[in-house]
Amino acid sequence: MSGWFERVARRSRRLDRGVDSVSRADRAVTDYIASRPPSRVDTSLRRLTRTADHSVLWFTIAALMAVRRGAGRKAAMRGVASIALTSLTANALLKPLLPRRRPAAAELPVYRTVADPPSSSSFPSGHAASAAAFATAVVMENRRAAPVVVPLAALVGWSRVHVGVHWTSDVLVGAAIGTGVAKLTNRWWPVRPSDEARARPIDSVPVLPQGEGLVIVSNPFSGPPDQDVSEEVRERLPAAHHLVVGDGVKVEDMLTDALDRLGSWVQAVGVAGGDGTVATAAAVADRHGLPLVVVPGGTLNHFARDVGVYDTQEAVDATQAGEAVAVDLALVEAHPGRLDDPEDVSVTRTRYFINTASIGSYPELVRLREQWQPRYGKWPAFAAALITVLQRSEKISVRLGDRWYKVWFLFVGNGPYHPRGAVPAWRPTLDSGLLDVRWLRADVRFSRLRVVLALILGALGHSRVYHQREVPSLDVELLEPSMLATDGEVVEEAGRYTFRVAEKPIPVYRRDEDRWTGRDRPFQG
């Protein structure tokens, strides 16, 4: 027993020596600052440290970044979320647990200090923690912002030492906490490493100079009321045959009629619209053996984003260069009878989907998440939507393979989605030949509570409630007919479904960034 006490005593003495060394280093830095003559830096740092009070500086920058959609808005949302978590950790948890005196005001000249210095615990620095959290989170989403936010965060941290309200070690530990919390958000809200998914290049697609040989349909009803890309498409692709969707007109019928009339002139099918319109056009293109041109014209444009086409000009550049990639299409066959009933002769209805399909309450979850995401961010919006849906939804009985389950919903992705064991966010590849099947079981005790706790802990993939498979095809039988949604739209009701990947991927025009030599001139070589 005495040996144990001796080991504890030795460790305590080593810890005391370490604390004394840190304190001496902190005091040496503060003494050095006090010895410097007055300069304009004093005024600048006093102003900077005040603008960072209550993270006003970072919230202002986040608001400016969030004006435009894209990487800036995602970086702003992650930055604000990281500040909130960091502030809770540093100010509400660590400061009360680890009290420490701040530097004495008398140790610095008056021209270097701030009026009304804080009286809370000096350790750790909340300002430095929030600054590091915001800078780290922003750079995780948008590396181009690093030259601005990283030096600014470092200056805010240093300003706390310069004006005498923190020791240097307070700032360093605070910065470490903020950085760690920001990186930890990746566990719940993974950063997408690339804007576009991987796919096999296809060199056999025809070049379409100014849209020659292209039949393209524009759907002005797909996106926001003030967004209609049909005129821009007509200007950029003047040689194409243009169709515009009207009230009561089916996209499939318009394209099929045009292909029949134009015959061999047609070399590709194009679409400007949202994911639902794109899925319809992709089905027509696949049935006629033609490549597809996609112009993002919807509200979210998940498929175009995964392919790597972000505006009309990128689609035009790809058609001028004759560059495309292989993209899988998924199909779902709806047949109301039972899988084990050989007498069933009901007509099978086949639908294409380009992103996801689902049975149960998943479409409502997606609708709520997308409604709340601009205000709260992706992960908080998903968590709130999932909790809401689980409260409202009813259990459905499904047979997957040889086993029956009671589930809250069944999700089927066209290709494996990332991350595994968490919220499906994006596809790393477009031509895997696999379906991503996920479901939440409702026949496990306290399944709703288990899902919520797993989400909070970032451990959904390890929960008994969560299941996932990657398969080329899937047969699903339901005890009672249930609604099917594809690409976020409810389209069908049946008693059994067969999901599968189309036999051949469809060529979709996309620029080869490694070979493209200039945006304003056609591809050479």
N, C-alpha and C positions, 0 to 999 in steps of 0.2 A: 504493500500500500504506500509505503514511504517513497518508493521509486516513482510511483505515479504522480505524487505531489511534487517531486523534484522536477519531473519532466514538464509539468504544468508551470512551475515557477520559472524554469528556463525559457519556456515559450513566452511567458508574460514579460520577462525582462527583455527578450528580443523585440517584442512588440513595442514596449516602451521606448527602446532605443530607436526603433524605426519612426515612431511618432515624433520623437524629439528631433530627428534628422529632418523630417518634413517641416516641422515648425520652424527650425532654424533657416531652412531654405525659403519658406514663405516670408519670414521677417526680413531676410536679406533682399528679396525682391522689393518689398514694400519700402525698405530704407533707401534702396537705389532710386525708386520713383520719387520719394520725398526730397532727394538731394538734387534733382534736376531743376534747372531754371524754368520759369514760366514760358509758355509758347502757345501758338494757335492750336496745337494739338489738344491742349487741355480743354479749350472751349468745344472743339469738335467732338471729343470723346464724351464730354458731359452731355451734350445734346444727343449723341447717338445712344448712350445708355438710357436716357429718358424715353426716347422713341421706342425702345424695346420693352418698356414697362408693360406688363400684362400682354406681351406679345403683339402689341399694336403694329409694330414694324412688319412682322411676319404675316399678320392677317392682311395688311395692306398689299404686300407683295403677292400674296395668294389671290386676292381679289383681282388684281391686274392680270395675273396669269390665267385666271379662270374665265376671262372674257371670251376667249376663243376656245372652241372644242379641240381636243387632241391631247398631245403629250403635256402641254402646259396645264390644262385643266386637271388631268389625272395627277400631275405632280402637286398641284395646289391642294387637291383633296387629300392626298396622302400626307402632305406636309401639315395640314390642319389637324388631321387625325393623330399624327405623331406628337404634335404639341400637346393635344389634350391628354394623351396617355402619359407623356413625359411629365407634364405639370402635376398630374395625380401622383405619379411615382416620387418625384423630387420634393414637391411642396407639401403634399398631404401625408405621405408616408415616411420619407427619410428625414426631413427636417425635424419633426417632433421626436424621432427615435435617436437622432444623432446631434444633439445640441452643441453649438460651438460659438464662442464669442467672435464678433466681427472685429476687424482692425479698429483700433482707437482713433477717433477723428483727429485727435491732437497730433498723431504721428505724420499727418500730411498737411501741407500748407492749405490755407483756406481757398485759394484760387483753383485748387485741384479737386476739391470735394464737392459733393452735391448737397443741396438743401434737403432736409427731412430724410436722412438715410434710413433704410429699413431696419427694424429691430428684431426680426425673426432670426432663427438660427442661420449662421453663415454657411453651414455645410449641408448639402452641396449647393452650388449656385444654380438657382432656378432659371435665371436669364441665360446662362451658358448652356444649360440642358435643353431649353426650348430652342435656342439658336442652332445647336448641333442637330437636334431632332429635325427641325425644318429643313436645314441644308442637306442633311443626309437623305431625307425622304424625297426631296425635289430632285436630287442628283440620281437617285435610284430610278426615277421615271424619265428624267430628261437630262442627260449628261451635258448637253450644251449650256445648261444653266450654271454649271459648276464654277466657271470663272467669276460669276457675280455673287452667288449665294455663299460659297465657301469662304472667300476672304471677308465678306460682310459678317458672317457668323463668328469668324475668328476675332474680328475687331470688337464685336459686341462682348465676347468673352473677356478679351483683354481690357475693355473699358471698365469692367467691374473691379478689376484689380487697380487700374489707373486712378479711379475716383475714390478708392479706399473703402469699398463696401464688401469686398471679398478678399480672401487669401488666394494665392495662385493655385493651391491644391484644391480649393473649393471649385474653381473654374474647370480645372482639368478633370476632376471626378464628375462634375456636372455634364461636361461635354461627352465624357464616356457613356454616361447614363443615357443622354439624348440620342447618341449614335446607336447604342444598343437597342433602345426602344424602337427607333425608326426601322432598323433592320429586322426587328421582331415582327413588324407588321407584315412582312413578306410571308409569314406562316399562315396568316388568315387571308391576305390579299396579295397573291403572288404577282411579281413584276413580270410583265411579258418581255422576254429577252429580244424578240424581233417583231417588227410590225407586220411582217407577212410570214405565212407558213411555208415550209419546205414543200417542193413538188418537183417531179421529174420534168425537165424541159422537153418540149416537142418542137422539132424543126420543120415538120411537114405541113404546117398550116399555111394557107395562101396569104400573100401580101395583099392588102386592100387599100390601094392608093385613094385617098380622100373618101374612103368608104365604098369604093367600087366592088360590087358583088355582095354587099351586106344588106340584109333586111333587118331593120332595127325598130323596135316598138318602145315608145316612151309612155310612161304612166304618170301623168301630172297629179294623180290622187295619192301617190305613194308617200311623199314626204310632207313636210310642213306646208301650210297653205301659201306661204310666200315663196316657196321654192318649186320651180318648174324648170327642169333641165332640158326640156324638149327643144326649145329654140337654140340653146347652146349646142346641142347634139347636131341639129340641122346645119348650123354654121360650120362646125368643125368637120363634119362628114358630109359634104354637099353631094357627093356622088352616090350615096346610099339611098335605098328605098325606105322612106320614113313612114311609120305608123304611129298614131297617137290614140291612146285609149279614151273612149268616151263613156258616158253613162250607159250601163246595161250591155256593154260590149265585152265579150270575153277575150282575153289576151290570146288564149290558145286558138280560138277560131280565127282571129285576125292574122296570126302568123301562119297558120295552116293554109288559109286561103291565098295569102301572098306567095307562099312557097309553091303552091300548085300553079298559080298564074305565071310566075316568073321562071319556073323550070330550072334549066341548067345554068342560068345567069347567077343564081344564088350560090355563094361560096361560104357564107357564114350567117349565123343568126345573132342579132344583138338585142340588148334590153337595157333600158334606162329606168330604174325604179327600185323599189324596196325588195326585201328578201322574198316575199310572196310572189311578186311579179317575176323575179329572177328564176325562182323554182319552176314556174310555168314555162318560161322561155327555154330553160335548160332541158325540160322534158321534151319539148318540140325538137330542139336541136339534137338531142340524143336519138330520138326516133328516126330522124332524117339523116343521121350520121354526119352532122355538121359541127364545126367548132363554134364556140360561144364568145361573144364580146359583151362585157359587163361594164356599165356606167353607173356608179352609185347615185341613186336618186331618191332614196328612202330616208327614213328618220334615223336609223341606226346602221344599216348597211353592213351587217355582220359578215356576210359572204364576201362582198367586195373587199372588205378590210382584210379578211383572211387570205384572199387571193393576192392582195397587194396592189389593188387599184383604188386610188383615193379621190380621183377627180376625172373629169371628161378628158383632159389632155393626156393623162397617163394611158387611158384606153386608146386614144387616137395614136399615140406613139407606138403602142404595141402592134396595132394593125398596120402601121406604116412599115414596121420592122419585120412583121411576120413572125413574131415570137409568142409562144404559148407554153402552158404547163398542163400536165395531166391532173385532173381533179375528179375524185370519186363522186358519183351521184348515188343516193340511197333511195330505195323504194320500199313502200309498205303496201301489202296486199290485204284488203279487208274482205273477209268472208264470214258472214254471220253464224254459220253452223259450228259444230264441234270438230276439233282436230281428229278425234278418233271415230267420226261418223262417216263411213264410206258411202252412205246413201245421200249425203249432202251434195246437191247439184246447184246450189245458189251461185249467182254470178259473182265472180271475184272482181273487185274494183281496185285498181292499182294507182297509187299516187307517188309522186316523186317528192323528196325533200332534200334540201341542200345543207341545212344546218342541224336541226334537231327535230325529233318527234317525241310525243309524250302521251301517256294515258293517265287519267286521274287529275289531280289538282295542280300539276306543274305549270300549265299555261297561265293560271291565275297567279302563281308565284312569280313567273317572269313578268307579267303585266305590272304587278305591284313593285317589283324590283326596279324596273325601268322607269316607273313613275316617280319613285323616291330617290333613285340614284343621283340625279343632278343636285339634289339638296343635301343628301347625307353621305354620298360616296358609295362605291360598289358593295364592299363587304357589309357595312352597317345596313344598307338598304336590303341586301339579300337576307341578312339575319332577321330583320324586322318583318320582311315579306314571308319568310319561312314560318316564323312563329304565328303570324296572322293566319296563314293558310292552314297550318296544322290545327289551329283552333276551330276553323270552319269546315275543313274537309271531312269527307266520309271515307272509311276504309273500303278498298276494293279487293276482291279475291282474284288472283291471277295464277295461272299455271305456267311456269317457266321450265322447260324441259320436262322432267318427270315429277316435279314437286310443286305443290300449291303453296302460295304465300298470301297473307293479308298485308297489303302495302298502302302507303299514303299516295304514292304516285310512282310511275315507271318512266324513266328518261332514256331515250335512245339517241345517241349522237352519231352524225355522219362522220365517222373517223374518231380516233381516240382524242379526248379533250384533256387539257392540262388545267390545273394539277389533278393528279390522281388522289383519291381519298379526300376530296374537298369540293368546293364549289366549281363546277365546270366553267372555265373562263375563256379558253381559246384552244385552237388546234395547232399543234406544232408541225403537223404534216397533213397534206391534202390527198394523198394517194396510197393510204395504208391498206386498203381493202378490208377494213374492219369496222364494226359498229361498237360504239361505247355504250354499254348498258349499265344503268345505275338505278337503284331503288331504295326506298326507305321502308323498312318493315314496320307494320302496325301490330304484329302479333307477339311482340316482345313487351314485357311489363315495363310500364313507365316510358314508352317509346318516345313520346313527345319531350319529356324532361331530358331523356338521354341525348336526343338530337340537339337540344338547346345547349346543354353542358358541353357536348363535344364540339360544337361550333365555338363556344367561348374559349375553350382550351386549345382550339386548333387541332383536334384529334378525331375528326369525323371519320377518317379512314380506318381508325382502330375500334370504332364502335360496332357492337353487335347489330345495331339497327341498320347500318349502312352496308350495301353490297354493290359490287361492281364486277363486270365481265367485259372482255373484248372478244367479239365473235364475228364471223363473216355473215351469219344469218341467225334469226331468232324467231321461234314460234311462240306466240302468246295466246293463251285461252283465258277467257273471263267467265266467272260464274254467272254474271249478268252483263248484258251489253254496256259498254262504256265509251265515252267520247274520246276521239283521237284528235290531237292537235299536231300540225306540222308547221315548222318555222313560225311558231307562236300564234297560229290561227286554227281555231276549231273547224275541222273539215269533215268529220266522219263519225258514225256510231256503229259499232259492230260487236259481235261476240268473240271473235278471234282475229288475230292479225299475224301476218308473217313479214318480218323486216329483213331486208337483205341489201347488199351492195350491188349496184349494177355490174354486169359482166365486164364492161370496158369503161375506163375513165373517159371523161369528155375533155377535149382540148379547150382551155380557156385562155384567151389572149392576156399575156402579162409580159412586161418588159423584162429582159435579162439585164439586171443592174450592172453585172460585171462586164458586159459587152457593150452596153450603151455608151456612146461617145459624146452625146450632147442633146439637150432637151429640144433645141430649136432646129436641129438638122436630122435627117433620117439616118437610120442605122447604116453603117458602112461595113462591108466585109461579110 
